[in-house]
Amino acid sequence: MNYKSLSAIADTRKRKLANNTYLVIREDGGFGVRLHDTEVVIHYPDRVVLNSGGWQTVTTKARMNDYSHIRVYSKAGVWYANDSAYADGITFYDDGRVVGTGEDPKKTANLRKRVNKYAKAYADSFMSGNIQAPSGGDCWGCLMVTDSGKAPMGGADHIHSHLEDNYFVPSILNRMFDAGTLSPITKDYIARQWSGEPRESFNDCERDEIYKSVRKFCMRELGLAS
């Protein structure tokens, strides 16, 4: 897919391209390929822009590959676009220039290891009963919501600080209740523990679900593939 082919589709007034994927005619003259709420590919006459919106998923990657001439792939959990380190907003010009590439893959791989270590320690701490329910004393970056409804409002910088300080923020887990990583049984367990009710013994399956939830949250906020 390129600017010309999307322009031809726009002329037919066809808007749905694939499951949850639609053509967007932009006011700036570009054509966007929107997956859910994010324009993951934007075509202009002279360039292509890629943006995961912080959701580096298999489906996002597939749409980028299907609706651009850029090859997007992952290696050791790190995304690449035409062999350049990926970052949201990376732009490929028709004259061969690439603007907005990501950080050194080695640095990204190290950050992923830090997230894994943090998520494991978080799950272990919760298992020991050391993480209380979210409250006004919680991290405001994780607890508060912006005027536009975005949550959390802290962004990547405050996640870096949590990893550095090993600060186990209750709101991180609370934000993940509807993310599909926690079973109803685990949700009930967390709710009972936070309400102070008697709880049964914590098992490895529940600990693993909490680990995966915290890991997914941090990866998403840091713009990393989960």
C-alpha positions as CSV (number, residue, x, y, z in Angstrom):
1,M,0.0,0.0,0.0
2,N,1.2,3.5,-0.7
3,Y,-0.3,7.0,-1.0
4,K,-1.6,6.5,-4.5
5,S,-3.3,3.2,-3.7
6,L,-5.0,4.6,-0.6
7,S,-6.1,7.6,-2.5
8,A,-7.8,5.3,-5.0
9,I,-9.6,3.5,-2.1
10,A,-10.7,6.8,-0.7
11,D,-12.3,7.7,-4.1
12,T,-14.5,4.6,-3.7
13,R,-15.7,5.8,-0.3
14,K,-14.7,2.5,1.2
15,R,-13.5,3.1,4.7
16,K,-13.1,-0.3,6.3
17,L,-9.9,-2.0,5.4
18,A,-9.7,-4.9,7.8
19,N,-10.9,-6.0,11.2
20,N,-11.0,-2.9,13.4
21,T,-9.0,-1.1,10.7
22,Y,-10.2,1.9,8.8
23,L,-9.0,4.4,6.2
24,V,-8.8,8.0,7.5
25,I,-8.7,11.0,5.2
26,R,-6.6,13.5,7.1
27,E,-7.0,17.3,7.0
28,D,-3.2,17.7,6.4
29,G,-3.5,15.8,3.1
30,G,-2.4,12.4,4.3
31,F,-4.2,9.1,4.5
32,G,-4.2,7.2,7.8
33,V,-4.7,3.6,8.5
34,R,-6.5,3.5,11.9
35,L,-6.4,0.5,14.1
36,H,-8.9,1.0,16.9
37,D,-8.0,4.5,18.0
38,T,-4.5,4.8,16.5
39,E,-3.4,5.7,13.0
40,V,-0.7,3.1,12.8
41,V,0.3,4.1,9.3
42,I,0.1,7.6,7.7
43,H,0.9,8.1,4.0
44,Y,1.9,11.4,2.5
45,P,3.0,12.0,-1.1
46,D,6.7,12.0,0.0
47,R,6.8,9.9,3.2
48,V,5.3,7.2,5.5
49,V,4.9,7.6,9.2
50,L,4.5,4.7,11.6
51,N,3.0,4.9,15.1
52,S,1.9,2.1,17.5
53,G,0.3,4.4,20.0
54,G,2.2,2.5,22.6
55,W,0.6,-0.8,21.6
56,Q,3.3,-2.8,20.0
57,T,1.2,-5.9,19.4
58,V,1.2,-8.6,16.7
59,T,-1.9,-6.9,15.1
60,T,-0.3,-3.5,15.1
61,K,2.8,-4.9,13.4
62,A,0.7,-6.8,10.8
63,R,-1.2,-3.6,9.9
64,M,2.1,-1.7,9.4
65,N,3.3,-4.4,7.1
66,D,0.1,-4.8,5.2
67,Y,-0.5,-1.1,4.6
68,S,3.0,0.3,4.0
69,H,6.1,-0.7,2.1
70,I,8.1,-0.9,5.4
71,R,9.1,-4.2,6.8
72,V,8.3,-4.2,10.6
73,Y,9.6,-7.1,12.6
74,S,10.8,-8.0,16.1
75,K,14.0,-9.6,17.3
76,A,14.7,-10.4,20.9
77,G,11.6,-8.4,21.8
78,V,12.8,-5.2,20.1
79,W,11.0,-3.8,17.1
80,Y,12.7,-2.9,13.9
81,A,11.5,-1.1,10.7
82,N,13.5,-1.8,7.6
83,D,16.4,-2.7,9.9
84,S,16.3,0.6,11.8
85,A,15.4,0.6,15.5
86,Y,11.7,1.4,15.7
87,A,10.2,4.3,17.6
88,D,6.7,5.8,17.3
89,G,6.8,8.5,14.7
90,I,9.6,7.0,12.7
91,T,9.3,8.4,9.2
92,F,10.5,7.0,5.9
93,Y,11.0,9.5,3.1
94,D,10.9,8.5,-0.6
95,D,14.4,9.9,-1.0
96,G,15.7,7.3,1.4
97,R,16.0,9.4,4.6
98,V,14.8,7.8,7.8
99,V,13.9,10.2,10.7
100,G,13.0,9.5,14.3
101,T,14.7,6.1,14.7
102,G,14.6,4.4,18.1
103,E,17.3,3.9,20.7
104,D,20.2,1.5,20.6
105,P,18.7,-2.0,20.6
106,K,21.1,-3.1,23.4
107,K,19.8,-0.3,25.6
108,T,16.2,-1.3,24.8
109,A,17.0,-5.0,25.6
110,N,18.5,-3.9,29.0
111,L,15.4,-1.9,29.8
112,R,13.2,-4.9,29.1
113,K,15.3,-6.9,31.5
114,R,14.8,-4.3,34.2
115,V,11.0,-4.3,33.6
116,N,11.0,-8.1,34.0
117,K,12.9,-7.9,37.2
118,Y,10.6,-5.2,38.6
119,A,7.4,-7.1,37.7
120,K,8.7,-10.3,39.3
121,A,9.7,-8.4,42.5
122,Y,6.3,-6.6,42.5
123,A,4.4,-9.9,42.3
124,D,6.5,-11.4,45.1
125,S,5.9,-8.3,47.2
126,F,2.1,-8.5,46.6
127,M,2.2,-12.2,47.5
128,S,3.8,-11.3,50.9
129,G,1.0,-8.8,51.6
130,N,3.2,-5.7,51.3
131,I,1.3,-3.8,48.6
132,Q,-1.8,-2.1,50.0
133,A,-4.8,-0.8,48.1
134,P,-4.5,2.3,45.9
135,S,-4.9,5.5,47.9
136,G,-4.2,9.3,47.9
137,G,-0.7,8.4,49.0
138,D,-0.1,6.4,45.8
139,C,2.0,7.7,42.9
140,W,0.0,10.5,41.3
141,G,1.4,9.7,37.9
142,C,-0.2,6.3,38.0
143,L,-3.3,7.3,40.1
144,M,-4.5,10.4,38.4
145,V,-6.2,10.8,35.0
146,T,-5.7,13.7,32.6
147,D,-8.5,16.1,31.5
148,S,-8.8,14.1,28.2
149,G,-9.3,10.9,30.2
150,K,-5.9,9.4,29.6
151,A,-4.6,7.2,32.4
152,P,-2.1,7.1,33.7
153,M,-0.8,10.7,33.3
154,G,2.8,10.1,34.4
155,G,4.2,8.8,31.1
156,A,7.5,7.0,30.6
157,D,9.6,9.1,32.9
158,H,7.8,8.1,36.1
159,I,7.9,4.4,35.1
160,H,11.7,4.8,34.8
161,S,11.7,6.2,38.3
162,H,9.7,3.3,39.7
163,L,12.1,0.8,38.1
164,E,15.1,2.8,39.6
165,D,13.6,3.0,43.1
166,N,11.8,-0.4,43.1
167,Y,8.7,1.4,44.1
168,F,5.7,-1.0,43.9
169,V,2.8,1.3,43.0
170,P,-0.7,-0.2,43.8
171,S,-2.4,1.7,41.0
172,I,-0.3,-0.1,38.4
173,L,-2.1,-3.3,39.2
174,N,-5.4,-1.6,39.7
175,R,-5.1,-0.1,36.1
176,M,-4.8,-3.6,34.7
177,F,-8.0,-5.1,36.0
178,D,-9.6,-4.8,32.6
179,A,-6.6,-5.5,30.5
180,G,-7.3,-9.2,30.0
181,T,-4.3,-10.4,32.0
182,L,-6.1,-11.2,35.2
183,S,-8.5,-14.1,35.7
184,P,-11.7,-13.5,37.7
185,I,-10.3,-15.6,40.5
186,T,-7.1,-13.5,40.7
187,K,-9.2,-10.3,40.6
188,D,-11.3,-11.5,43.5
189,Y,-8.1,-12.5,45.4
190,I,-6.6,-9.0,44.9
191,A,-9.9,-7.3,45.9
192,R,-10.2,-9.4,49.1
193,Q,-6.6,-8.7,50.0
194,W,-7.0,-5.0,49.5
195,S,-10.3,-4.9,51.4
196,G,-8.7,-6.7,54.4
197,E,-10.8,-9.8,54.1
198,P,-9.3,-13.2,55.0
199,R,-7.5,-14.6,52.0
200,E,-6.5,-18.1,51.0
201,S,-3.0,-19.0,50.2
202,F,-1.5,-17.3,47.2
203,N,-0.5,-19.7,44.4
204,D,2.0,-19.5,41.6
205,C,-0.7,-19.1,38.9
206,E,-2.0,-15.9,40.6
207,R,1.5,-14.6,41.1
208,D,2.2,-15.2,37.4
209,E,-0.9,-13.3,36.4
210,I,0.2,-10.3,38.5
211,Y,3.7,-10.5,37.1
212,K,2.3,-10.4,33.5
213,S,-0.1,-7.6,34.3
214,V,2.6,-5.3,35.8
215,R,5.0,-6.2,33.0
216,K,2.5,-5.4,30.4
217,F,1.7,-2.0,32.0
218,C,5.3,-1.0,32.2
219,M,6.1,-2.1,28.7
220,R,3.1,-0.2,27.3
221,E,4.0,3.0,29.1
222,L,7.6,2.7,28.0
223,G,6.6,2.1,24.4
224,L,8.1,-1.4,24.3
225,A,6.6,-4.5,22.6
226,S,5.0,-6.7,25.2
